Structure formats: C-alpha cells, structure tokens
Amino acid sequence: MPIMSSDDFSIHADECDSVGGGMSISDLPDEVTSIDDLDCECWSEFESLEDIE
C-alpha cells in the first residue's frame, strides 16, 4: 500500500526509509499515470503501476 509523506505529500512504497512520517493511502492520486510519475527511488523495483496494486 502506498504511503503519502506528511512533509511534502510525495508518494512512497511501504518499506521506503525516506518517507518519514506519513499515512497509508488506498489508491495512487489521479495525477500518477505511470511509474515515472513517482519520484522516490523506492519505486525502482516496480516496472509498472500494475505491479504496485
């Protein structure tokens, strides 16, 4: 399940060390249309958005 950082509202994977404080979200925001829209390195292990959900 993705986590939204409370610091800058960026989206991170569950096991990301960079997220700090945040809250779990059930769905990715509508603005995220490809894996390239997710900036953090924690998404590098995923090949596409379908792998996340």
N, C-alpha and C positions, 0 to 999 in steps of 0.2 A: 504494500500500500504506500503510495507517495506521501511525503511529508512536506508541508509548506513552512518555510522558515518564518519565524515571527520577526526576525530582524529586517529582512529585505523582500519577503514574500516570494523568494525563489523556491523552486520545487526540487526535492531531493529524494533519493531512494531510502528505504527503511534503514539500511545499515550504514548510511553516509555519516562520516565523522564531522563533516563541515557544516551540517545543518544547525548544530547548537540547539536552541530551544525552538520548538515548533509544534504544529498539530497535524495529525493524520487527516488526509482528505480522501474521499472515496473515488473521485474522478479527477482527471487532469483538467485544467482550465481549457476553455474553448480555443484560446489563443495557441495552444500547443497542438500543432498539426503534424509534426514529425519529430523524431528523436533528436534532430539537430536543434530544435527549439529549446531543449533543456541544456542549460549552460554548464552545470556542475559535472566534474569528471566521474562522479558516481554512476552516471548513466552509460559509461563507455562499455560496460559488459552486456548491454542490451543492443540488439541490432535494429529493432523497430518498436513502435508504440505497442504493437500487439504482444510483444514479449513482456511488457510491464503489467498488463492487466490480467 
